[in-house]
């Protein structure tokens, strides 16, 4: 009976089915790994075929070893064709800031589990998204496995550290920040903006608060997107950062973000007033359909930082708690619910353009100043109805 080849091993799938795999050294720098064979004989045939190719010199014995950084560059080119430019830019920044400085200059088959463990431990010390960073770092090793450059992915053996107290505090502070206004605070904010700021700025925040638009969406709005007669607004683009952190206009964040929302009468009148002022400023009889609604001095969309300057000034003048621009989005959703507790959350999800319904529901968890009193009033009403029923039944 022929002696079995030790390099051929049996393994089990999660389903319990048995498969065969083998590893064979092509040269001092490269080991070829193959798996997925249904039988030992099938694996043996493939193994012997590879062995003969090595003997014949068909497999280059002087194959160059590949550095992590070099394979990352190849992967990045393919990745760029699968995502939006803004996502590509964020991913590239993540690699440049956190991953490549740690392991980029090492050859893939020299990088150890210990190095990868040290990297993720250091990320976990200060970064909230350390698990995401580790996931992306691992992708390059998976790519190396696909090209038979390495056998095992060292990130498969790392222990994911627990979130440190420092990072947990950062996350909790971010999550539990009171990042919205109640109705009274919003009215005070808008009244202050109307009194002390240019009409354009007041209009900007009125539209932001009464539509729940994202900052990138409102900054690139054109008059063609707003129907002043039918009182609707179309969201079909957003401002983002592309390669080299240059500002670009691209399609909205998700398919659900591409939407049409209705506008209230007061907001429509405010927009009409601003449009008249803008006509005079631009010295035109009619506003171009492609004219941005809120324009910088060079008649282009404002930078994303400009509204932050307006926001800080109004908050200071109004003596209100600080919130972010995104806080007006939360304000809009929260006040919609407060004004009508029976509003369908799915309708709010559609208006805000959330792809994930859970994100909308998280906004409803925001406690408002009068939520407890509303609950007590509802209970009192139940009690009064219950007492009335008891009195009636006792007669």
HUSUL-V686550 format. One record per residue. SS is DSSP state (H for helix, E for strand, L for the rest). PSI is psi in radians with two decimals (NA if undefined). NEAR is the number of other C-alpha atoms within 8 Angstrom. Layout:
ss->SS psi->PSI near->NEAR
ss->SS psi->PSI near->NEAR
This chain:
ss->L psi->2.20 near->2
ss->L psi->2.49 near->3
ss->L psi->2.36 near->4
ss->L psi->2.59 near->4
ss->L psi->2.15 near->6
ss->L psi->-0.49 near->5
ss->L psi->-0.27 near->7
ss->E psi->2.15 near->12
ss->E psi->2.65 near->8
ss->E psi->2.48 near->8
ss->E psi->2.87 near->8
ss->E psi->2.48 near->9
ss->L psi->2.94 near->8
ss->L psi->-0.50 near->5
ss->L psi->-0.21 near->5
ss->L psi->-0.20 near->6
ss->L psi->2.53 near->7
ss->E psi->2.43 near->9
ss->E psi->3.00 near->13
ss->E psi->2.61 near->15
ss->E psi->2.86 near->14
ss->E psi->2.80 near->12
ss->E psi->2.44 near->10
ss->E psi->2.34 near->11
ss->E psi->2.13 near->8
ss->L psi->-0.64 near->12
ss->L psi->-3.01 near->9
ss->L psi->-0.30 near->5
ss->L psi->-0.23 near->8
ss->L psi->2.27 near->11
ss->E psi->2.26 near->13
ss->E psi->2.32 near->12
ss->E psi->2.30 near->10
ss->E psi->2.49 near->7
ss->E psi->3.04 near->9
ss->E psi->0.18 near->7
ss->E psi->2.38 near->10
ss->L psi->-0.55 near->9
ss->L psi->2.85 near->8
ss->H psi->-0.74 near->9
ss->H psi->-0.68 near->6
ss->H psi->-0.74 near->9
ss->H psi->-0.68 near->15
ss->H psi->-0.74 near->10
ss->H psi->-0.77 near->8
ss->H psi->-0.70 near->8
ss->H psi->-0.85 near->10
ss->H psi->-0.58 near->8
ss->H psi->-0.78 near->8
ss->H psi->-0.72 near->9
ss->H psi->-0.70 near->9
ss->H psi->-0.66 near->8
ss->H psi->-0.67 near->10
ss->H psi->-0.75 near->12
ss->H psi->-0.70 near->7
ss->H psi->-0.19 near->7
ss->L psi->0.22 near->8
ss->L psi->-0.48 near->7
ss->L psi->2.07 near->8
ss->L psi->2.09 near->8
ss->L psi->-0.16 near->8
ss->L psi->0.51 near->5
ss->L psi->2.35 near->8
ss->L psi->2.50 near->5
ss->L psi->2.61 near->9
ss->L psi->2.33 near->9
ss->E psi->2.66 near->11
ss->H psi->-0.79 near->13
ss->H psi->-0.69 near->11
ss->H psi->-0.74 near->8
ss->H psi->-0.60 near->12
ss->H psi->-0.75 near->9
ss->H psi->-0.70 near->8
ss->H psi->-0.78 near->8
ss->H psi->-0.70 near->10
ss->H psi->-0.65 near->9
ss->H psi->-0.75 near->8
ss->H psi->-0.69 near->8
ss->H psi->-0.61 near->9
ss->L psi->-0.39 near->10
ss->L psi->-0.01 near->6
ss->L psi->-0.16 near->6
ss->L psi->2.93 near->8
ss->L psi->2.76 near->7
ss->H psi->-0.65 near->10
ss->H psi->-0.68 near->10
ss->H psi->-0.73 near->8
ss->H psi->-0.75 near->13
ss->H psi->-0.73 near->13
ss->H psi->-0.74 near->8
ss->H psi->-0.75 near->8
ss->H psi->-0.73 near->9
ss->H psi->-0.66 near->8
ss->H psi->-0.78 near->10
ss->H psi->-0.81 near->12
ss->H psi->-0.61 near->9
ss->H psi->-0.63 near->8
ss->H psi->-0.66 near->10
ss->H psi->-0.95 near->12
ss->H psi->-0.66 near->11
ss->H psi->-0.42 near->9
ss->H psi->-0.81 near->7
ss->H psi->0.04 near->11
ss->L psi->-0.61 near->10
ss->L psi->0.03 near->9
ss->L psi->2.61 near->10
ss->E psi->2.47 near->10
ss->H psi->-0.77 near->13
ss->H psi->0.08 near->8
ss->H psi->-0.25 near->6
ss->L psi->2.20 near->11
ss->L psi->2.90 near->8
ss->H psi->-0.66 near->10
ss->H psi->-0.71 near->7
ss->H psi->-0.77 near->9
ss->H psi->-0.66 near->12
ss->H psi->-0.74 near->11
ss->H psi->-0.65 near->8
ss->H psi->-0.87 near->9
ss->H psi->-0.54 near->13
ss->H psi->-0.70 near->10
ss->H psi->-0.65 near->8
ss->H psi->-0.69 near->10
ss->H psi->-0.36 near->15
ss->H psi->-0.59 near->10
ss->H psi->-0.22 near->8
ss->L psi->2.26 near->8
ss->L psi->-0.66 near->9
ss->L psi->0.58 near->6
ss->H psi->-0.53 near->10
ss->H psi->-0.67 near->9
ss->H psi->-0.71 near->7
ss->H psi->-0.75 near->12
ss->H psi->-0.66 near->10
ss->H psi->-0.77 near->8
ss->H psi->-0.68 near->9
ss->H psi->-0.67 near->10
ss->H psi->-0.49 near->10
ss->H psi->-0.62 near->8
ss->H psi->-0.64 near->12
ss->H psi->-0.64 near->13
ss->H psi->-0.65 near->9
ss->H psi->-0.68 near->10
ss->H psi->-0.67 near->12
ss->H psi->-0.71 near->12
ss->H psi->-0.59 near->7
ss->L psi->0.21 near->7
ss->L psi->0.56 near->10
ss->L psi->-0.47 near->13
ss->L psi->2.82 near->14
ss->L psi->-0.83 near->9
ss->L psi->2.59 near->6
ss->L psi->1.98 near->11
ss->H psi->-0.43 near->11
ss->H psi->-0.27 near->11
ss->H psi->-0.35 near->6
ss->H psi->0.00 near->7
ss->L psi->2.67 near->10
ss->L psi->2.14 near->5
ss->L psi->2.03 near->7
ss->L psi->2.71 near->7
ss->L psi->2.68 near->5
ss->L psi->2.26 near->8
ss->L psi->2.82 near->8
ss->H psi->-0.67 near->6
ss->H psi->-0.85 near->8
ss->H psi->-0.66 near->13
ss->H psi->-0.68 near->10
ss->H psi->-0.70 near->8
ss->H psi->-0.79 near->9
ss->H psi->-0.81 near->9
ss->H psi->-0.68 near->8
ss->H psi->-0.70 near->8
ss->H psi->-0.73 near->7
ss->H psi->-0.67 near->6
ss->H psi->0.13 near->6
ss->L psi->2.41 near->6
ss->L psi->1.37 near->5
ss->L psi->0.93 near->10
ss->L psi->2.84 near->9
ss->L psi->2.60 near->11
ss->L psi->3.13 near->10
ss->H psi->-0.74 near->7
ss->H psi->-0.76 near->7
ss->H psi->-0.71 near->9
ss->H psi->-0.75 near->9
ss->H psi->-0.71 near->8
ss->H psi->-0.70 near->9
ss->H psi->-0.86 near->12
ss->H psi->-0.64 near->11
ss->H psi->-0.70 near->8
ss->H psi->-0.74 near->12
ss->H psi->-0.70 near->12
ss->H psi->-0.63 near->10
ss->H psi->-0.68 near->6
ss->H psi->-0.22 near->6
ss->L psi->2.81 near->10
ss->L psi->2.72 near->8
ss->H psi->-0.65 near->8
ss->H psi->-0.76 near->8
ss->H psi->-0.76 near->10
ss->H psi->-0.77 near->12
ss->H psi->-0.71 near->11
ss->H psi->-0.87 near->9
ss->H psi->-0.54 near->9
ss->H psi->-0.81 near->10
ss->H psi->-0.70 near->10
ss->H psi->-0.80 near->13
ss->H psi->-0.50 near->12
ss->H psi->0.13 near->9
ss->H psi->-0.42 near->12
ss->L psi->0.40 near->14
ss->L psi->2.67 near->11
ss->L psi->2.75 near->9
ss->H psi->-0.81 near->9
ss->H psi->-0.50 near->10
ss->H psi->-0.76 near->13
ss->H psi->-0.53 near->10
ss->H psi->-0.45 near->14
ss->L psi->0.25 near->14
ss->L psi->2.39 near->12
ss->E psi->2.87 near->11
ss->H psi->-0.36 near->13
ss->H psi->-0.39 near->8
ss->H psi->-0.25 near->9
ss->E psi->2.17 near->10
ss->E psi->1.74 near->10
ss->L psi->-0.34 near->8
ss->L psi->-0.89 near->4
ss->L psi->-0.04 near->5
ss->L psi->0.92 near->12
ss->E psi->2.81 near->11
ss->E psi->2.26 near->11
ss->E psi->2.30 near->10
ss->E psi->1.96 near->12
ss->L psi->0.13 near->9
ss->L psi->2.91 near->12
ss->E psi->2.70 near->14
ss->E psi->2.33 near->12
ss->E psi->3.05 near->10
ss->E psi->2.20 near->11
ss->L psi->-2.80 near->12
ss->H psi->2.37 near->9
ss->H psi->0.25 near->5
ss->H psi->0.47 near->7
ss->L psi->2.59 near->7
ss->E psi->2.32 near->8
ss->E psi->2.76 near->8
ss->E psi->2.20 near->9
ss->E psi->3.10 near->8
ss->L psi->2.77 near->8
ss->L psi->2.98 near->12
ss->L psi->-0.71 near->6
ss->L psi->3.05 near->8
ss->L psi->-0.66 near->7
ss->L psi->-0.42 near->9
ss->L psi->-0.35 near->13
ss->L psi->1.77 near->13
ss->E psi->2.92 near->11
ss->E psi->2.25 near->9
ss->E psi->2.69 near->9
ss->E psi->2.65 near->7
ss->L psi->2.56 near->11
ss->L psi->2.83 near->7
ss->H psi->-0.71 near->7
ss->H psi->-0.77 near->6
ss->H psi->-0.67 near->11
ss->H psi->-0.78 near->11
ss->H psi->-0.66 near->8
ss->H psi->-0.70 near->9
ss->H psi->-0.70 near->9
ss->H psi->-0.73 near->9
ss->H psi->-0.76 near->8
ss->H psi->-0.64 near->11
ss->H psi->-0.69 near->10
ss->H psi->-0.75 near->8
ss->H psi->-0.71 near->8
ss->H psi->-0.67 near->8
ss->H psi->-0.80 near->12
ss->H psi->-0.69 near->8
ss->H psi->-0.71 near->6
ss->H psi->-0.15 near->6
ss->L psi->0.90 near->6
ss->L psi->2.68 near->7
ss->L psi->-0.69 near->5
ss->L psi->2.47 near->5
ss->L psi->2.30 near->9
ss->L psi->2.53 near->6
ss->L psi->-0.53 near->7
ss->L psi->0.09 near->7
ss->L psi->2.23 near->9
ss->E psi->2.46 near->13
ss->L psi->-0.72 near->10
ss->L psi->1.90 near->11
ss->E psi->2.51 near->10
ss->L psi->3.03 near->8
ss->L psi->-0.49 near->5
ss->L psi->0.30 near->5
ss->L psi->0.67 near->7
ss->L psi->3.02 near->8
ss->E psi->2.50 near->10
ss->L psi->2.73 near->9
ss->L psi->2.71 near->5
ss->L psi->-0.39 near->9
ss->L psi->-0.41 near->6
ss->H psi->-0.83 near->8
ss->H psi->-0.46 near->8
ss->H psi->-0.63 near->10
ss->H psi->-0.79 near->8
ss->H psi->-0.81 near->9
ss->H psi->-0.85 near->9
ss->H psi->-0.67 near->9
ss->H psi->-0.77 near->8
ss->H psi->-0.74 near->12
ss->H psi->-0.72 near->12
ss->H psi->-0.76 near->8
ss->H psi->-0.65 near->7
ss->H psi->-0.17 near->9
ss->L psi->0.94 near->6
ss->L psi->2.79 near->8
ss->L psi->2.60 near->5
ss->L psi->2.35 near->7
ss->L psi->2.92 near->11
ss->L psi->3.00 near->8
ss->H psi->-0.65 near->10
ss->H psi->-0.39 near->9
ss->H psi->-0.45 near->11
ss->H psi->-0.48 near->14
ss->H psi->-0.76 near->15
ss->H psi->-0.67 near->12
ss->H psi->-0.80 near->14
ss->H psi->-0.84 near->12
ss->H psi->-0.74 near->13
ss->H psi->-0.76 near->11
ss->H psi->-0.56 near->10
ss->H psi->-0.75 near->9
ss->H psi->-0.69 near->11
ss->H psi->-0.65 near->7
ss->H psi->-0.45 near->6
ss->L psi->1.57 near->7
ss->L psi->-0.30 near->6
ss->L psi->0.09 near->5
ss->L psi->2.47 near->9
ss->L psi->2.08 near->6
ss->H psi->-0.49 near->8
ss->H psi->-0.59 near->7
ss->H psi->-0.66 near->8
ss->H psi->-0.71 near->11
ss->H psi->-0.77 near->12
ss->H psi->-0.72 near->10
ss->H psi->-0.70 near->11
ss->H psi->-0.30 near->12
ss->L psi->0.54 near->11
ss->L psi->2.27 near->11
ss->L psi->-0.57 near->9
ss->L psi->2.12 near->6
ss->H psi->-0.51 near->9
ss->H psi->-0.56 near->6
ss->H psi->-0.74 near->8
ss->H psi->-0.78 near->12
ss->H psi->-0.54 near->9
ss->H psi->-0.58 near->8
ss->H psi->-0.60 near->10
ss->H psi->-0.26 near->10
ss->L psi->-0.18 near->6
ss->L psi->2.20 near->7
ss->L psi->2.41 near->6
ss->L psi->2.82 near->6
ss->L psi->-0.54 near->6
ss->L psi->0.26 near->6
ss->H psi->-0.71 near->8
ss->H psi->-0.71 near->7
ss->H psi->-0.60 near->7
ss->H psi->-0.72 near->8
ss->H psi->-0.76 near->8
ss->H psi->-0.69 near->8
ss->H psi->-0.69 near->8
ss->H psi->-0.71 near->8
ss->H psi->-0.73 near->8
ss->H psi->-0.67 near->8
ss->H psi->-0.71 near->8
ss->H psi->-0.72 near->8
ss->H psi->-0.75 near->8
ss->H psi->-0.68 near->8
ss->H psi->-0.64 near->8
ss->H psi->-0.74 near->8
ss->H psi->-0.69 near->8
ss->H psi->-0.73 near->8
ss->H psi->-0.70 near->8
ss->H psi->-0.71 near->8
ss->H psi->-0.67 near->8
ss->H psi->-0.76 near->7
ss->H psi->-0.38 near->6
ss->H psi->-0.16 near->5
ss->L psi->NA near->4
